[in-house]
């Protein structure tokens, strides 16, 4: 059945999305659209499906945690696009969709007859989003690239880590940024299409998303014509704004302005530091970073993390414990942030998933989507093919010759 959260109270209720993407960036974008009520059909190869179905461990009852993380709220159609009937069925889906998102290599989508020009002939209002590593203007346009390559090529690795060792971010951040950029562009294009009846072709690339995500760091490089330094867990332009050790754990202290610095000094019992002319203003503190950090670190080592965080928060100084991922999730939920939700999966049973980073709501209450679990491979193949006009006999023939896959408990 379609997204059970696609009722009229959802902002994207009735919006139909054909998701021909795989791995992370595209699926993340379409999951966000689903969370806002869009009806998403995920087109997968009938053999192995989305690449991430095999990316494990970790697994949850045989399902890849990677796949589960970005595919809730979708229906799965497992069909061979090289099969004439399969390709024709997907073209019918695309002819009736509002949004199409794909990340095939250049040339492949054209051979399938699912390129923007072909889809637009039958569906001029379609919002068509192409996701790639380096973008269509890059030379060569077919250069492959995954997140780790993009972190290296974009300069992100060069400013991450400490000392002489560059480091990648611990999550595929360029994919996540690309998914967010794609979703934002799609929403803007949808608004225009609703007014004009004309869609457009959106391009979102990992490298452009990574470069734009460098924001102030990139602007600083342009302003000075120099390469930014690597500061590890410290801020390049604000002091003190970094990780400090305490008697038992690390904490992040973010004294982002002069007033907060004075409050920090008061909690430390070191008003002499805030009155020291070397540390009066932030530029002064940046110039004398090493000696100030040494003074603060010596004080923070004298008490455990929970005592410092309580005292600093009471004084209004931003501070947080350096937590593990599971600890962070449980702590956030305990604090009322409601970052997880539980859905019922056909094989995994009760499944805990992370919510999106936004919350939708009105005066009457919250109306977040995303209550449908990630689908089994081919779970909705029969249902979707029936919706585009294929007979039960034709669908059975396609299943028999391997052009379509249906999950054992699929619809």
C-alpha positions in Angstrom: 0.0 0.0 0.0 1.2 3.6 -0.5 2.9 5.5 2.3 0.5 5.3 5.3 1.7 8.8 6.2 0.6 10.4 2.9 -2.7 11.7 4.2 -3.8 15.2 3.4 -2.3 16.6 6.5 1.3 15.9 5.2 2.9 18.7 3.2 3.9 16.3 0.3 0.7 14.3 0.4 -0.1 13.1 -3.1 3.4 13.7 -4.5 4.6 10.6 -6.4 8.3 9.9 -6.4 10.1 7.4 -8.7 13.3 6.5 -6.9 15.8 5.0 -9.3 18.8 5.8 -7.0 20.8 3.5 -4.8 23.3 3.6 -1.9 23.0 6.8 0.2 22.6 10.2 -1.3 19.5 9.5 -3.4 17.8 7.2 -1.0 18.4 9.7 1.8 16.7 12.5 -0.3 13.7 10.3 -1.1 13.4 9.2 2.5 13.1 12.8 3.6 10.4 13.3 0.9 8.6 10.2 2.3 8.9 11.6 5.8 6.9 14.6 4.5 4.2 12.4 3.0 5.4 11.7 -0.5 4.6 8.3 -2.1 8.0 6.7 -3.0 8.4 3.8 -5.3 12.0 2.4 -5.0 13.0 0.6 -8.2 15.6 -2.1 -7.6 17.4 -4.8 -9.5 15.6 -8.2 -8.9 18.9 -9.9 -8.2 20.5 -8.2 -5.2 18.5 -4.9 -5.0 20.1 -1.8 -3.7 23.9 -2.2 -3.1 23.5 -1.4 0.6 21.3 -4.5 1.2 24.6 -6.4 1.2 26.6 -3.9 3.2 27.1 -5.5 6.5 27.7 -6.2 9.3 26.0 -4.9 11.2 22.7 -6.7 10.4 19.3 -6.7 12.1 17.5 -10.0 11.6 19.3 -10.5 8.3 18.6 -6.9 7.1 21.5 -4.6 6.5 21.6 -1.7 9.0 23.0 0.5 6.3 19.9 -0.1 4.0 17.5 0.2 6.9 18.9 3.6 7.8 17.7 5.5 4.6 14.8 3.5 3.1 11.8 3.8 5.4 8.5 4.8 4.0 9.1 3.4 0.5 7.6 0.6 -1.7 10.0 -1.7 -3.4 9.6 -2.7 -7.1 12.3 -5.3 -8.0 12.4 -5.3 -11.8 15.0 -5.8 -14.5 15.3 -2.6 -16.5 17.0 -4.5 -19.4 13.8 -6.5 -19.8 11.5 -4.8 -22.3 8.4 -5.3 -20.2 10.2 -4.2 -17.1 11.6 -1.1 -18.7 8.2 -0.3 -20.1 6.6 -0.6 -16.7 9.1 1.8 -15.1 8.6 4.3 -18.0 4.9 4.2 -17.1 5.7 4.9 -13.5 7.9 7.8 -14.6 5.2 9.2 -16.9 2.9 9.6 -13.9 5.4 10.7 -11.2 6.0 14.2 -9.9 9.6 13.6 -9.0 12.3 11.2 -10.4 15.7 10.8 -8.8 18.5 8.6 -10.3 22.2 8.1 -10.0 23.1 5.9 -12.9 26.4 6.4 -14.7 26.3 8.8 -17.6 24.9 7.1 -20.7 23.2 4.2 -18.9 20.0 6.1 -18.2 19.8 7.2 -21.8 20.0 3.7 -23.1 17.2 2.7 -20.8 15.0 5.5 -22.2 14.7 7.1 -18.8 16.8 10.2 -19.3 15.3 13.6 -18.7 14.5 14.4 -22.3 12.7 11.0 -22.7 10.7 11.3 -19.5 9.8 14.9 -20.1 8.2 14.1 -23.5 5.4 12.3 -21.7 5.7 14.2 -18.4 6.6 17.9 -18.9 6.0 18.8 -15.2 8.4 16.2 -13.9 11.1 17.3 -11.5 14.1 15.2 -12.5 17.1 15.0 -10.2 20.4 13.4 -11.3 22.9 12.6 -8.6 26.6 11.9 -9.4 30.0 12.1 -7.8 31.5 14.9 -9.8 28.6 16.4 -11.7 27.8 16.5 -15.4 30.1 19.5 -16.2 33.1 17.7 -14.8 35.7 16.5 -17.2 35.5 13.5 -17.5 31.8 13.5 -16.7 31.8 9.7 -16.0 34.5 9.9 -13.3 33.4 7.5 -10.5 33.5 8.6 -6.9 32.3 7.5 -3.5 32.2 9.6 -0.3 35.7 8.9 0.8 37.1 10.1 -2.6 35.0 13.2 -2.4 36.2 14.0 1.2 39.7 13.8 -0.2 39.1 15.7 -3.4 37.0 18.5 -1.8 39.5 19.5 0.9 37.4 18.2 3.7 40.0 15.6 4.8 42.7 18.3 4.7 41.0 20.3 7.4 39.9 17.3 9.5 42.1 15.5 12.0 45.0 16.7 14.0 48.7 17.2 13.4 50.1 15.9 10.1 47.5 13.2 9.6 44.4 14.1 7.5 41.3 12.2 8.4 37.9 11.5 6.9 34.7 12.3 8.8 33.3 9.1 10.5 30.1 9.1 8.4 29.6 9.5 4.6 29.0 13.2 5.1 29.2 14.1 1.4 26.4 11.7 0.6 24.3 13.1 3.4 24.9 16.7 2.2 24.1 15.8 -1.3 20.8 14.1 -0.2 19.9 17.3 1.7 20.8 19.5 -1.3 18.8 17.3 -3.6 15.8 17.4 -1.4 15.9 21.2 -1.1 16.2 21.6 -4.8 13.4 19.2 -5.5 11.1 21.0 -3.1 11.8 24.4 -4.9 11.3 22.9 -8.3 8.0 21.3 -7.2 6.7 24.7 -6.1 7.6 26.1 -9.5 6.1 23.1 -11.3 2.8 23.5 -9.4 2.6 27.1 -10.6 3.9 26.8 -14.2 3.2 23.2 -15.1 6.8 22.9 -16.1 9.4 20.7 -14.4 13.2 20.9 -14.6 16.4 18.9 -14.5 18.3 19.2 -11.2 21.9 18.1 -10.8 23.3 17.4 -7.4 26.9 16.1 -7.0 28.9 14.9 -4.0 31.9 17.1 -4.8 29.8 20.3 -5.1 27.9 19.5 -2.0 31.2 18.9 -0.1 32.7 22.1 -1.4 29.7 24.2 -0.5 29.6 22.5 2.9 33.0 23.9 3.7 31.3 27.3 4.1 33.5 29.6 6.3 36.6 27.4 5.9 36.4 27.7 2.1 35.6 31.4 2.3 38.7 31.9 4.5 40.8 30.2 1.9 39.5 32.4 -0.9 40.0 35.5 1.2 43.6 34.7 2.1 44.7 32.7 -0.9 46.2 30.2 1.6 45.4 26.7 2.7 43.5 26.4 6.0 45.3 24.8 8.9 44.1 21.6 10.6 43.0 22.2 14.2 41.8 18.8 15.2 39.1 19.3 17.9 39.7 23.0 18.2 38.1 25.9 16.3 40.4 27.8 14.0 39.0 31.2 14.8 37.5 31.0 18.3 39.4 30.3 21.6 38.5 28.5 23.8 36.3 26.3 21.6 37.6 22.8 21.8 37.7 19.4 23.5 39.3 19.4 27.0 40.1 16.5 29.3 38.6 16.3 32.8 39.3 14.0 35.7 37.4 11.2 34.0 36.2 12.1 30.5 36.5 14.5 27.6 34.1 17.5 27.3 33.6 20.1 24.5 33.7 23.7 25.7 32.4 26.3 23.3 33.0 29.8 24.7 32.0 31.5 21.5 32.2 35.1 22.6 33.9 37.4 25.2 30.9 37.2 27.6 31.0 33.4 27.6 34.7 33.4 28.1 34.3 35.5 31.2 31.6 33.1 32.5 33.9 30.2 31.9 36.7 31.9 33.8 34.3 32.5 36.7 33.3 28.9 36.9 36.9 27.8 36.8 37.7 30.3 39.6 40.1 32.0 37.3 38.9 35.6 36.9 42.5 36.5 36.5 42.4 35.0 33.0 39.5 37.1 31.8 41.2 40.2 33.1 44.6 39.3 31.5 45.1 41.7 28.5 46.4 38.7 26.5 42.9 37.2 26.6 40.5 40.1 26.7 39.1 39.7 23.2 38.8 36.7 21.0 41.5 37.9 18.6 43.8 38.2 21.6 42.9 34.7 22.7 43.5 33.3 19.2 47.0 35.0 19.2 47.8 33.4 22.6 45.9 30.1 22.1 48.6 27.7 23.4 49.2 29.4 26.8 45.5 30.0 27.5 44.5 26.4 26.5 47.2 25.1 28.9 45.8 27.2 31.8 42.2 26.0 31.2 43.2 22.4 30.7 45.0 22.4 34.0 41.9 23.5 35.9 39.5 21.2 34.1 41.6 18.1 35.0 40.8 18.7 38.7 37.1 17.6 38.6 35.0 15.0 36.8 33.1 15.8 33.6 29.6 15.7 35.1 30.5 18.4 37.7 32.0 20.7 35.1 29.1 20.3 32.7 26.6 21.0 35.5 28.5 24.1 36.7 29.1 25.4 33.2 25.5 24.9 32.0 24.2 26.6 35.1 26.4 29.6 34.1 25.1 29.5 30.5 28.4 28.2 28.9 27.8 25.8 26.1 29.4 22.4 27.0 28.8 18.8 26.3 30.3 15.4 27.1 32.1 13.6 24.2 29.7 10.6 23.9 29.6 7.5 21.9 26.8 7.1 19.2 24.5 4.8 21.2 25.1 6.8 24.4 24.2 10.0 22.4 21.0 8.5 21.0 19.8 7.2 24.4 20.7 10.5 26.2 18.8 12.5 23.6 15.7 10.3 23.9 15.9 10.5 27.7 16.1 14.3 27.4 12.8 14.4 25.4 14.3 14.9 22.0 12.4 11.9 20.6 15.1 11.0 18.0 14.0 7.4 17.4 10.8 5.8 16.4 9.8 2.1 16.3 8.2 0.5 13.3 7.1 -3.1 12.5 9.3 -4.7 9.8 8.0 -7.8 8.0 11.0 -10.0 9.0 12.9 -8.0 11.6 9.9 -7.4 13.7 10.1 -4.3 16.0 12.6 -2.0 14.4 14.1 1.1 16.0 14.9 3.9 13.4 16.3 7.4 13.7 13.9 10.2 12.9 14.8 12.9 10.4 16.5 16.1 11.7 13.3 18.1 11.4 9.9 17.9 13.1 6.6 18.9 11.4 3.8 20.2 13.4 0.9 22.6 13.7 -1.0 24.1 16.6 -3.0 20.8 16.7 0.2 18.7 17.1 3.0 17.0 15.3 2.5 15.3 12.0 5.8 13.7 11.2 5.8 10.9 8.6 8.0 7.9 8.3 6.0 5.2 10.1 6.3 2.6 7.3 9.4 0.3 7.6 12.0 -0.1 5.0 10.7 -2.6 2.4 11.8 -6.1 1.6 13.3 -6.5 -1.9 10.3 -6.8 -4.2 7.8 -6.5 -1.4 5.4 -4.4 -3.5 6.2 -5.6 -7.0 2.8 -7.1 -7.8 0.9 -4.1 -6.3 2.9 -1.5 -8.3 2.9 -3.4 -11.6 -0.9 -3.8 -11.2 -1.2 -0.1 -10.7 0.5 0.6 -14.0 -1.9 -1.7 -15.8 -0.1 -5.1 -16.1 -2.4 -8.1 -15.8 -1.8 -10.8 -13.2 -0.8 -13.2 -15.9 1.8 -10.8 -17.4 3.2 -10.2 -14.0 3.5 -13.9 -13.3 5.3 -14.4 -16.7 7.8 -11.7 -15.7 8.4 -13.3 -12.4 8.9 -16.7 -14.0 11.6 -15.4 -16.4 13.4 -13.5 -13.6 12.4 -10.0 -14.8 10.5 -9.3 -11.6 11.1 -10.4 -8.1 8.4 -10.7 -5.4 9.3 -11.0 -1.7 8.0 -14.2 -0.1 5.5 -12.2 1.9 5.3 -9.4 -0.7 2.0 -7.9 -1.9 
